[in-house]
Amino acid sequence: MPAIIDVWSANTFDSVLLKFLTSKADLVRAYFDTDRDIFLSYDLGRGQPRPMMRPDNPYASDFYSLLDTADELMAARTIRAFHYTRLTDDEVTDLSRSGIHLSTPATLLRRFNTLVTSAVLPRAIADSLYAQSPFHSDQREARAGKFWMVSHPTPPEDGGVVPLMKHWGGEVASMWVSDPGLLAPLQAIGRARILEVAVPLALTRHSYAAGKAVVATFGRSVGAIPEKGAFDLYIDQALPPSAVLSVHTEGDPAYTAVGTTYPAGFTDVDAGRWKELTGEED
């Protein structure tokens, strides 16, 4: 397993990446500081007088070139990402045996069949849910053959991830289902889980977003105030068991702490960014 980068922690950046970013420290700080000044003077209208048009950032061209290089560097690296879902204990055990599979109509059907065989879900309900899956719509191409994650740890009570853990099977099993008789069994199956995954960015289309995130993280380390740069990402190839770094289960202390006090050293910098930028409370 290659060294793993946390895009939110400059302490995890390898020497080559850190050397490159350090060589561009003045540019990074100047770009973000100028961006902040433009936000205050134009977007918030605190300039005296307020510019007629939103000013250009004079460092933008060089900064975008920097991001292109960061993209190339990150494409060869592995990051830690987080997947929010609902799994049975047997499915968690299977992760340690066969790794991460992509979401497809075939894998969804196989998972439904396993529940039916185990007498966890009636066949009629499984068949109805499968027939209503987004896989059987114009969303099939957008959803099939992918495994989605997020780059930054997110608290399990966050509104963006709660729906992913409320029903077994995720969105492809219940997204458009409104019948309580079909949804209730899915809420009773398994438990909410948060997976930590080692993701080689070469297996994704998101190295540019990862590059932006590490540049933002480095920018903060040199005194700038950028956003954290969180992004969604997916793989389109299965991953081996070694890629599953940890599984946190609802009720465990680490599960509750994800996105707040876990991982160690993580801070959601966006939560206090408004005050940093303006000196005011939200």
PyMOL commands that set and color helices and strands:
alter all, ss='L'
color gray80, all
select helices_A, chain A and resi 10-12+15-23+25-43+60-74+89-98+105-117+123-131+134-136+140-143+162-166+171-174+180-188+201-203+207-221+241-243+253-257+269-278
alter helices_A, ss='H'
color red, helices_A
select strands_A, chain A and resi 4-5+78-87+147-150+191-200+232-235+244-249
alter strands_A, ss='S'
color yellow, strands_A
deselect
rebuild
show_as cartoon
